[in-house]
Amino acid sequence: MEIAEGSTLLEVLDAFKIKKEYPIVSAKVNNVSQGLKFRVFRNRDVEFLDISDPSAMRVYTRSLCFLLCKAARDLYPDYKVHITNPVSNGYFCFLRNRTDKTKILDPVVAVPALRRRMQEIVEEEMPFHRTEIPVREAINLFRERGMEDKVKLFETTGQVYTDCYTLGETPDYYYGRLLPNAGYLKVWGLEVYHNGLLLRIPDCQSPEKLIDVCDQPKTLEVFAEDYLWNNFMELGNVGDVNKACLSGEASELIQVSEALQEKKIVKIAEEINSRHRSGSPLKVVLISGPSSSGKSTFCKRISIQLKACGLKPVSISTDDYFVNRVDTPLLPNGQYDFDNFDTVDHDMLQNDILKLMNGEEVNVPEYNFVTGKREYNGKKIRLGEHSVLLVEGIHALNPKLTDKIEDSKKFRIFISTLTSISLDDHNIVPPLDNRLLRRIVRDYNKGAFTVRETIQQWPNVCKAERQWITPYQENADMMFNSALLIEFAVLRNHAEPILATVPKNCPEYSEAHRLLKFLSYFVPVPDKEIPPTSMLREFIGSSSFTY
């Protein structure tokens, strides 16, 4: 179909009469995400996206965050919204006084008024406007409004021009496209959550309704610990970290980040040691976490600290108890579902654990990933008087895996990349992106998968995590955050050349383009000072551990 030059995607959509199950909120133009106000001046491939698509959901969520910030600016001009992290199937936020940083607005008072104002803006269908302006103008604009978090970001990214968005008369910055107007925001929620607010978003599987709240107080506590430490170090956002790196402080940031992680590992090891030497000795340590969370390195490092406590750790992996490939459950499309709980022979695994706890010797299998079969190669283990068994795997915290073992004999650890640093106060750094970048670099370096294959697999990986892993993370006795403060600055050097190999004419280019733009916000830091025992070495290489 021929379209007049300069037509918006909204006009193109109207001309083609395209309908989808859910509202169309954005599009990909030549495999790059664009808003519906994007204007077409020459031939383009356009794929319209409804809210069930991950790229479109990001557009919706960013716009919803701006809606909250606009309502807060209208009602409480002396306070500023801080959107800190994803938790409990929403986004945790709070309002802090602009001049007295110790004053936090009471969420019980704020939530009803904010809800009303947000709904008024939605009903008014207030438009989101985007303009491209020189970075120096953006710096002046946001400095006048006391938004130093954005000023620091713009001062350190080296860009010449940047997008600036307005909702009504309120300016803001977001690192991706927004909706045409607030009237598109039909499904959202705002609730009091612990000591702050929870901004609720649609369910990606059923976008016509809100995703259920899943209370995650332990996860929130881990985020809060890191957030407090970051602010104590005056590293509230990426702009602060960039400035520190540019002034020669990258080495110290690496050292402090590694020291904080080691301190946490020591604390966990001492807790395990204390419980092992109690009246009801602890025997089994269950270690779980999603893909690319650093489980393997954590197991190595916790083993060292347990030995320093006088214990003898013995490790097994749930992966070695995979059923033979021909017996692996299948996905609806006929492919193997390697993340399914029944991929593991959990009855056999639990029986072997019970035998080890009773002092018996066990012939442990080793899974051959080439042949797809479980093999017995003479690996025999036994637990001694001061031994603890480490069981590592994505299903380790699933209650069914160890339901015959007393709780007093088990210690559960959940590992993830709970990224606490934000681009600015309104743009979080998604933990999922942290793990995806780790996986892209590791897969590429090992020759396991191309970057395109890793990107293709990622949506199914995330879907499986929501079903099989994250529902059990709050069961953990301890949570460990494997994210490093300076991680993206280091990953940039490794990930950029890999992502740049993705051709523009393939579907994976959209995600590669988004990640490249995201990495451009971080001042690159070489990895030469990353210790060989670092969690990050599992992904970028040169680890002193053997995996």
C-alpha positions in Angstrom: 0.0 0.0 0.0 1.2 3.5 -0.8 1.2 6.0 2.1 1.8 9.7 2.0 5.3 10.8 2.9 5.5 11.9 6.6 2.6 9.7 7.7 2.7 8.5 11.3 2.5 4.9 12.1 -0.9 5.6 13.6 -2.1 6.7 10.2 -0.4 3.7 8.6 -2.2 1.4 11.1 -5.5 3.1 10.3 -4.9 2.6 6.5 -4.1 -1.1 6.8 -7.0 -1.8 9.3 -4.8 -4.1 11.2 -6.4 -5.8 14.2 -4.8 -7.8 17.0 -6.2 -9.6 20.1 -4.9 -6.8 22.4 -4.4 -3.1 21.8 -1.5 -2.2 19.4 0.8 0.2 21.3 4.1 0.3 19.3 5.9 -1.1 16.3 9.2 -2.3 14.9 10.4 -0.4 11.9 13.2 -2.2 10.1 13.6 -4.3 13.2 14.0 -1.2 15.5 11.4 -0.4 18.2 9.5 2.8 17.5 6.5 4.7 18.9 3.3 5.0 17.0 4.0 8.7 16.3 7.0 7.7 14.2 6.8 9.3 10.7 7.6 7.3 7.6 9.3 9.2 4.7 10.5 6.2 2.6 9.9 2.5 2.2 10.0 0.6 5.5 9.1 -2.9 6.9 6.7 -2.3 9.8 5.6 -4.8 12.3 2.8 -3.6 14.7 3.0 -4.9 18.2 0.3 -5.4 20.8 0.9 -5.2 24.5 1.6 -9.0 24.8 4.9 -8.5 23.0 7.9 -7.8 25.4 9.0 -4.8 23.4 5.5 -3.3 23.4 5.2 -4.0 27.2 8.4 -2.0 27.8 6.8 0.9 25.9 3.7 0.6 28.0 5.6 0.3 31.3 7.8 3.3 30.6 4.7 5.4 29.8 3.1 4.2 33.0 6.1 5.3 35.0 5.9 8.7 33.4 2.2 8.9 34.3 3.0 8.3 38.0 5.8 10.9 37.9 3.5 13.4 36.2 0.8 12.9 38.8 3.3 13.2 41.7 4.8 16.4 40.2 1.3 17.9 40.0 0.3 16.9 43.5 3.5 17.0 45.5 6.0 19.4 43.7 8.3 19.3 46.7 8.8 15.6 46.4 10.4 13.4 43.7 9.4 9.9 42.6 12.2 7.3 42.9 11.4 4.1 40.9 13.9 1.8 42.4 13.5 -1.9 41.3 11.1 -4.5 40.0 9.7 -6.7 42.8 6.5 -8.6 43.5 5.4 -8.4 39.9 5.5 -4.6 39.9 7.8 -1.7 40.5 8.7 -0.4 44.0 8.7 3.4 44.3 8.8 6.1 47.0 8.5 9.9 47.1 11.5 11.7 48.7 11.6 15.4 49.6 13.7 17.3 47.1 15.6 19.4 49.7 15.4 17.3 52.9 16.5 13.8 51.7 15.5 12.2 55.0 11.8 13.0 54.5 9.7 10.3 52.7 6.1 11.0 51.8 3.7 8.7 53.7 2.4 6.2 51.1 -0.9 5.8 52.9 -1.6 9.4 52.3 -0.1 9.6 48.8 -1.6 6.6 47.1 -5.3 7.6 46.9 -4.5 11.1 45.6 -2.0 9.8 43.1 -4.5 7.2 41.8 -7.1 9.9 41.3 -4.7 12.2 39.5 -3.3 9.4 37.3 -6.9 8.4 36.3 -7.7 12.0 35.4 -4.7 12.2 33.1 -5.7 8.9 31.4 -9.3 10.0 30.9 -8.0 13.3 29.4 -5.9 11.3 27.0 -3.0 13.7 27.7 -0.5 13.2 24.8 3.2 12.2 25.2 5.4 14.5 23.1 8.9 13.7 22.0 11.4 16.2 20.8 15.1 15.8 19.9 17.3 18.5 21.5 21.0 19.1 22.0 22.3 17.4 25.1 23.5 20.8 26.4 19.9 22.0 26.3 18.7 18.9 28.1 21.3 19.4 30.8 20.1 23.0 31.4 16.4 21.9 31.2 16.8 19.2 33.9 19.2 21.2 36.0 16.7 24.0 36.3 14.2 21.5 37.6 16.5 20.0 40.1 16.8 16.6 38.3 20.6 16.2 38.8 20.3 12.4 38.3 19.5 13.1 34.6 22.1 15.8 34.4 24.9 13.5 35.5 23.8 10.8 33.0 23.8 13.3 30.1 27.1 14.8 31.1 28.8 11.4 31.0 27.4 9.6 28.0 29.1 11.6 25.3 25.9 12.1 23.2 25.3 15.2 21.1 21.5 15.1 20.8 19.0 13.3 23.0 15.2 12.7 23.1 13.2 14.7 25.6 9.6 13.8 26.5 6.8 15.9 27.9 3.4 14.9 29.4 1.4 18.0 29.6 3.9 20.6 30.8 6.1 18.1 32.6 9.4 17.2 31.0 11.2 13.9 31.6 13.6 11.5 29.9 13.1 7.8 29.1 15.6 5.6 27.2 12.9 4.2 24.9 9.7 5.1 23.1 6.4 6.0 24.8 2.7 5.6 23.9 0.9 8.3 21.8 -1.1 9.4 24.8 -2.1 8.5 28.3 -5.4 7.2 27.2 -3.7 3.9 26.1 -3.0 3.2 29.8 -6.1 1.2 30.6 -4.7 -1.4 32.9 -2.5 -0.4 35.9 -2.6 -0.2 39.7 -0.9 1.7 42.5 -0.9 0.3 46.0 0.8 0.8 49.4 3.6 -1.8 49.6 5.7 -2.2 52.7 7.2 1.3 53.3 6.6 2.5 49.8 4.4 2.2 46.7 4.0 -0.7 44.2 3.2 0.4 40.6 1.4 -2.6 39.1 1.5 -3.5 35.4 -0.5 -5.8 33.1 0.0 -9.6 33.0 2.1 -10.3 29.8 0.2 -13.5 29.3 -3.3 -11.8 29.8 -2.7 -8.1 29.2 -6.4 -7.2 29.8 -5.8 -7.7 33.6 -3.2 -6.9 36.2 -0.5 -9.4 37.0 -1.1 -10.8 40.5 1.0 -9.4 43.4 3.4 -11.9 44.7 4.8 -10.6 48.0 8.6 -10.7 48.0 9.8 -9.2 51.3 13.2 -11.0 51.2 13.9 -9.8 47.6 12.9 -6.3 48.6 15.2 -6.4 51.5 18.2 -7.3 49.3 17.4 -4.5 46.9 17.0 -2.1 49.9 20.4 -3.1 51.4 22.2 -2.4 48.1 20.2 0.8 47.6 21.2 2.1 51.0 24.9 1.2 50.4 24.9 2.9 47.0 23.5 6.1 48.5 26.0 6.0 51.3 28.7 5.9 48.7 27.0 8.7 46.8 26.4 6.4 43.9 22.7 6.8 43.4 22.6 6.2 39.7 24.6 5.4 36.5 25.7 9.1 36.2 27.4 8.9 39.6 29.2 5.7 38.6 30.3 7.1 35.3 31.7 10.2 37.0 33.6 8.0 39.5 35.0 5.9 36.6 36.1 9.0 34.6 37.8 10.3 37.7 39.9 7.2 38.1 37.9 5.4 40.8 36.9 2.3 38.8 39.6 0.2 40.5 38.3 1.0 44.0 34.7 0.4 42.9 35.6 -3.1 41.7 37.5 -3.8 44.9 34.7 -2.6 47.1 32.0 -4.5 45.1 34.0 -7.7 45.3 34.6 -7.2 49.1 30.9 -6.8 49.7 30.1 -10.0 47.9 32.8 -11.9 49.8 31.5 -10.5 53.0 28.1 -11.9 52.2 29.5 -15.3 51.3 31.4 -15.5 54.5 28.2 -14.6 56.5 26.3 -17.4 54.7 29.1 -19.9 55.3 29.3 -19.0 59.0 25.5 -19.5 59.3 25.7 -22.9 57.7 28.6 -23.8 60.0 26.7 -22.7 63.1 23.7 -24.8 62.1 25.8 -27.8 61.2 27.3 -27.8 64.6 24.0 -27.4 66.4 22.0 -30.1 68.2 20.2 -31.0 64.9 23.1 -30.8 62.4 22.5 -29.2 59.0 23.4 -31.6 56.2 22.1 -30.3 52.9 22.6 -26.9 51.3 20.3 -26.2 48.4 21.5 -23.6 45.9 19.1 -22.3 43.2 18.9 -19.3 40.9 17.9 -18.4 37.3 20.0 -18.7 34.2 23.3 -16.7 34.3 22.9 -15.8 38.0 26.3 -17.1 38.9 25.4 -20.4 40.7 28.5 -22.2 39.6 30.9 -19.6 40.8 28.9 -19.2 44.0 29.2 -22.9 44.7 33.0 -22.7 44.3 33.3 -19.7 46.6 31.0 -20.9 49.3 32.9 -24.2 49.3 36.1 -22.4 50.0 34.6 -20.5 52.9 33.0 -23.6 54.3 36.4 -25.3 54.3 37.7 -22.2 56.2 35.1 -22.9 58.8 36.4 -26.5 59.2 33.7 -28.2 57.1 34.1 -30.6 54.2 31.7 -29.6 51.4 30.7 -32.1 48.8 28.9 -30.9 45.7 26.4 -32.4 43.2 24.4 -30.8 40.4 20.7 -31.5 39.6 21.8 -31.4 35.9 23.6 -34.8 36.4 20.2 -36.3 37.3 18.5 -35.3 34.1 16.4 -38.0 32.6 17.7 -39.4 29.2 16.9 -36.9 26.5 14.3 -39.2 24.9 12.3 -39.0 28.1 12.5 -35.2 28.4 9.1 -33.4 28.6 8.1 -31.5 25.5 7.0 -28.0 24.8 3.7 -27.4 22.9 5.8 -26.8 19.7 7.4 -30.3 20.1 10.8 -29.1 21.3 12.4 -30.4 24.5 11.5 -28.6 27.7 14.8 -28.6 29.4 13.6 -26.3 32.2 10.7 -28.5 33.2 10.8 -29.9 36.8 10.3 -33.4 35.4 13.5 -33.1 33.3 15.2 -34.0 36.6 14.8 -37.6 38.0 13.9 -36.0 41.3 12.9 -39.3 43.0 16.4 -40.8 42.3 18.1 -37.5 43.3 16.2 -37.4 46.6 16.9 -41.1 47.4 20.7 -40.5 46.8 20.6 -37.5 49.1 18.9 -39.5 51.8 21.5 -42.3 51.4 24.3 -39.7 51.8 22.7 -38.3 54.9 22.6 -41.8 56.4 26.4 -42.2 55.8 26.1 -44.4 52.8 28.4 -44.2 49.7 26.6 -43.2 46.6 27.6 -43.8 42.9 26.8 -40.4 41.5 25.8 -40.1 37.8 27.3 -37.7 35.3 25.1 -36.4 32.5 26.5 -36.6 29.0 25.1 -33.6 27.2 26.4 -34.9 23.8 24.7 -38.3 23.9 21.8 -37.1 26.0 22.2 -39.9 28.5 23.0 -40.3 32.2 26.3 -42.2 32.7 28.0 -43.8 35.7 31.8 -43.2 35.5 32.9 -44.3 38.9 32.3 -41.1 40.7 31.5 -42.2 44.3 30.9 -39.8 47.3 30.2 -40.2 51.0 29.5 -37.6 53.7 31.9 -37.6 56.6 31.3 -36.3 60.1 31.8 -32.6 59.2 30.6 -32.8 55.6 27.8 -30.8 54.1 26.2 -31.7 50.8 25.8 -28.8 48.3 23.0 -29.4 45.8 23.1 -26.9 42.9 20.4 -26.4 40.2 17.5 -24.3 39.0 15.0 -26.6 40.8 16.9 -26.9 44.1 14.4 -24.8 46.0 11.3 -26.6 44.6 9.8 -28.2 47.7 9.0 -31.4 45.8 12.7 -32.0 45.2 13.4 -32.6 48.9 10.0 -33.2 50.5 11.2 -36.3 52.4 14.0 -34.4 54.1 13.5 -32.5 57.3 13.6 -28.7 57.1 16.0 -28.6 60.0 18.5 -30.5 57.9 18.3 -28.1 54.9 19.6 -24.6 54.2 18.2 -22.9 51.1 20.1 -20.2 49.1 18.7 -18.2 46.2 21.1 -16.4 43.8 20.1 -13.7 41.3 21.3 -10.5 39.8 19.2 -8.0 41.7 20.6 -5.0 39.9 20.2 -2.0 42.3 21.8 0.8 40.3 19.4 2.9 38.0 20.1 5.0 35.0 18.3 7.8 36.8 15.5 8.0 39.3 12.8 7.1 36.7 14.7 4.5 34.6 15.7 1.3 36.3 18.3 -1.1 35.0 16.4 -4.4 34.4 17.9 -7.4 36.2 16.8 -9.5 33.2 19.0 -7.4 30.9 21.9 -8.0 33.3 21.6 -11.8 33.0 20.9 -11.7 29.2 24.1 -9.8 28.6 26.1 -12.2 30.8 24.6 -15.2 28.8 25.3 -13.6 25.4 28.9 -13.1 26.3 29.4 -16.5 27.9 27.6 -18.4 25.1 29.6 -16.6 22.4 33.0 -17.1 24.2 32.3 -20.8 24.7 31.1 -21.3 21.1 27.9 -22.8 22.6 25.4 -20.5 20.8 25.6 -17.5 18.5 24.2 -14.2 19.7 21.2 -14.6 17.5 20.5 -18.1 19.0 20.9 -16.8 22.6 18.4 -13.9 21.9 16.0 -16.3 20.3 16.0 -18.6 23.3 15.7 -15.9 25.9 11.9 -15.5 26.0 11.4 -19.2 26.6 14.1 -19.1 29.3 12.3 -16.2 31.1 8.9 -18.0 30.7 10.3 -21.1 32.3 11.9 -19.1 35.2 8.5 -17.6 36.0 7.0 -21.1 36.2 9.7 -23.1 37.8 12.2 -20.9 39.7 11.0 -17.5 40.9 7.9 -18.9 42.7 10.2 -20.5 45.2 12.8 -17.7 45.7 11.1 -16.5 48.9 11.6 -20.0 50.4 15.3 -19.2 50.7 17.0 -18.9 54.1 19.5 -16.6 52.5 19.5 -14.6 49.3 22.7 -13.6 47.5 22.9 -10.8 44.9 25.6 -11.6 42.3 25.3 -8.3 40.5 28.3 -6.0 40.7 28.0 -2.2 40.8 30.4 -1.7 37.9 29.3 -4.8 35.9 27.7 -3.1 32.9 30.8 -0.9 32.4 32.9 -4.1 32.2 30.4 -6.1 30.1 30.2 -3.2 27.6 33.6 -4.0 26.2 32.7 -7.7 25.8 29.1 -7.4 24.6 29.3 -4.6 22.1 31.4 -6.3 19.4 29.2 -9.5 19.8 25.9 -7.6 19.5 27.3 -5.6 16.5 27.5 -8.9 14.5 23.7 -9.2 14.4 22.5 -8.3 10.8 19.9 -5.6 10.5 17.6 -7.8 8.4 16.9 -10.4 11.1 14.4 -10.4 13.9 17.0 -10.5 16.6 18.4 -7.2 15.5 15.7 -5.4 17.5 16.9 -6.8 20.8 20.6 -6.4 19.8 19.9 -2.7 18.9 18.1 -2.1 22.2 21.0 -3.6 24.3 23.6 -1.7 22.4 21.8 1.6 23.1 21.5 0.6 26.7 25.2 -0.2 27.1 26.1 3.2 25.6 25.0 4.9 28.8 27.9 3.2 30.7 31.5 4.5 30.6 33.5 1.4 29.6 35.9 -0.1 32.1 38.5 -2.8 31.1 38.3 -6.1 32.9 42.0 -6.3 33.9 41.3 -5.6 37.6 38.3 -8.0 37.9 39.7 -10.8 40.2 40.0 -14.4 38.8 37.5 -15.6 41.5 34.9 -12.9 40.6 31.3 -13.9 39.7 31.8 -12.0 36.5 34.7 -14.2 35.4 32.2 -17.1 34.9 30.9 -15.1 31.9 33.7 -13.0 30.5 36.4 -15.7 31.0 39.8 -16.1 32.7 38.3 -17.5 35.9 40.5 -19.4 38.3 37.7 -21.9 38.8 37.1 -25.0 36.6 33.5 -25.4 35.5 
